[in-house]
Amino acid sequence: MFDVSFTELMLIGVIALIVIGPERLPKVARTIGHLLGRAQRYVNEVKTDIQKEIDIKEIGDIKHQMEDAARSVQSSMSSSVDDLKAAVTQPTQALKDSLAEARQALDISAVAPGSDSTAPAADSHTAEKPAANPIPGTPATPDSAATAAPAVTIPDVTQPARQPTPTESSH
């Protein structure tokens, strides 16, 4: 703190001995020692408080940086999740739409033109046979040909095909 050499300290001690006197010099030295100790403690406390404030400010800055980084990671993760959901949802919806169209097409094709849509469709293995001509040797009329059109049923493709069991395939 101060650049004081040993000779300067000796000079100050001799002057203090002459001015203060030998009886009061130990008391004054003790008091000066206590005051210097208090001053050093006060300076150290101020330094410590300033260092704590600097550390708190640095920690606060680091905290804000970490919060910003966490927010950016969270936003990038949520955007990635949204992108993944969109990537999965779009093909799934397209597949559902095409399945719905296929079902609708199957429902329309299963119903014969001119027939009641509430009537059950014929089995895929059996087809309606044309009505026999009431008079043999005469050509069929257009009305009888329209009623004799076979109804074709397409099997449901959404259900898996039945695999033959080992005992059925050996026969």
C-alpha positions in Angstrom: 0.0 0.0 0.0 2.5 2.6 1.1 6.1 2.2 0.2 7.7 2.6 3.6 11.1 1.2 4.4 12.5 0.1 7.7 14.5 3.3 8.3 11.4 5.4 7.7 9.5 3.3 10.3 12.4 3.8 12.8 12.3 7.5 12.3 8.5 7.6 12.9 8.9 5.5 16.0 11.6 7.8 17.5 9.5 10.9 16.8 6.4 9.2 18.4 8.5 8.3 21.4 9.6 11.9 21.8 6.2 13.5 21.2 4.0 11.0 23.0 6.3 9.9 25.7 7.3 6.4 26.9 4.3 5.9 29.2 1.6 6.4 26.6 3.4 5.0 23.6 2.2 1.3 24.1 -1.4 2.4 24.4 -1.2 4.6 21.3 0.5 1.8 19.3 -2.2 -0.7 20.3 -5.0 1.8 19.3 -3.2 2.5 15.9 -2.9 -1.3 15.4 -6.6 -1.8 16.0 -7.6 1.1 13.7 -5.4 -0.2 10.9 -6.9 -3.8 11.4 -10.4 -2.3 11.2 -9.5 -0.3 8.1 -8.0 -3.4 6.4 -11.1 -5.5 7.3 -13.4 -2.7 5.9 -11.3 -2.6 2.7 -11.5 -6.4 2.4 -15.3 -6.3 3.0 -15.8 -3.7 0.3 -13.6 -5.7 -2.1 -15.6 -8.9 -1.3 -18.9 -7.1 -1.8 -17.8 -5.6 -5.1 -16.6 -9.1 -6.3 -19.9 -10.6 -5.2 -21.8 -8.0 -7.2 -19.6 -8.6 -10.2 -20.1 -12.4 -9.8 -23.9 -12.0 -9.4 -24.0 -9.8 -12.6 -21.9 -12.4 -14.5 -24.1 -15.2 -13.2 -27.2 -13.2 -14.2 -25.7 -12.8 -17.7 -24.9 -16.5 -17.9 -28.4 -17.3 -16.7 -30.0 -15.1 -19.4 -27.7 -16.7 -22.0 -28.8 -20.1 -20.8 -32.5 -19.2 -20.9 -32.1 -17.8 -24.4 -30.4 -21.0 -25.5 -33.1 -23.1 -23.8 -35.8 -21.1 -25.6 -34.1 -21.5 -28.9 -33.7 -25.2 -28.4 -37.3 -25.5 -27.3 -38.5 -23.6 -30.3 -36.4 -25.7 -32.7 -37.6 -28.9 -31.1 -41.2 -27.8 -31.3 -40.8 -26.8 -35.0 -39.1 -30.2 -35.6 -42.0 -32.0 -33.9 -44.5 -29.9 -35.9 -42.6 -30.8 -39.1 -42.6 -34.5 -38.2 -46.3 -34.4 -37.4 -47.0 -32.8 -40.7 -44.8 -35.3 -42.5 -46.7 -38.2 -40.9 -50.2 -36.6 -41.0 -50.1 -35.6 -44.7 -49.4 -39.1 -46.1 -51.8 -40.7 -43.6 -54.6 -38.3 -44.6 -53.8 -38.9 -48.3 -54.0 -42.7 -47.6 -57.3 -42.3 -45.7 -58.7 -40.2 -48.6 -57.7 -42.7 -51.2 -59.2 -45.6 -49.1 -62.4 -43.6 -48.7 -62.5 -43.1 -52.5 -61.8 -46.8 -53.1 -64.6 -47.8 -50.7 -66.9 -45.4 -52.4 -66.0 -46.7 -55.8 -66.5 -50.3 -54.5 -69.9 -49.4 -53.1 -70.9 -47.8 -56.4 -69.6 -50.6 -58.6 -71.2 -53.2 -56.3 -74.7 -51.9 -57.0 -75.9 -52.8 -60.5 -77.3 -49.9 -62.5 -81.1 -49.7 -62.3 -81.2 -51.9 -59.2 -82.2 -51.0 -55.6 -79.1 -49.7 -53.7 -80.4 -51.2 -50.5 -80.6 -54.7 -51.9 -77.7 -57.0 -50.9 -75.1 -57.6 -53.7 -74.6 -61.0 -55.1 -71.8 -63.2 -53.8 -68.6 -62.9 -55.9 -68.7 -66.7 -56.7 -72.2 -66.6 -58.0 -73.4 -64.5 -60.9 -77.0 -64.1 -61.9 -77.9 -66.2 -64.8 -79.9 -64.5 -67.6 -83.6 -65.2 -67.5 -84.7 -68.0 -69.9 -86.6 -66.9 -72.9 -90.2 -67.8 -72.4 -90.5 -68.8 -76.0 -87.7 -70.9 -77.3 -86.2 -69.8 -80.6 -87.2 -66.1 -80.2 -84.6 -63.5 -79.5 -84.5 -62.0 -76.1 -86.1 -58.6 -75.6 -84.0 -55.6 -74.4 -86.0 -55.5 -71.2 -85.1 -59.1 -70.4 -81.4 -58.5 -71.2 -81.3 -55.5 -68.7 -82.7 -57.5 -65.9 -80.5 -60.4 -66.6 -77.2 -58.5 -66.3 -74.9 -60.2 -63.9 -74.0 -58.3 -60.7 -70.3 -58.4 -59.9 -69.1 -57.9 -56.3 -65.5 -56.9 -55.6 -64.1 -58.4 -52.4 -63.2 -56.0 -49.6 -59.5 -55.2 -50.0 -59.2 -53.7 -46.6 -59.3 -57.1 -44.9 -56.3 -59.4 -45.2 -56.6 -62.3 -47.5 -57.2 -65.6 -45.7 -54.3 -67.9 -45.9 -55.0 -71.7 -46.3 -53.9 -73.7 -43.3 -51.4 -76.5 -43.8 -54.1 -79.2 -43.6 -56.2 -77.4 -46.3 -53.3 -77.0 -48.8 -52.4 -80.7 -48.6 -55.8 -81.9 -49.8 
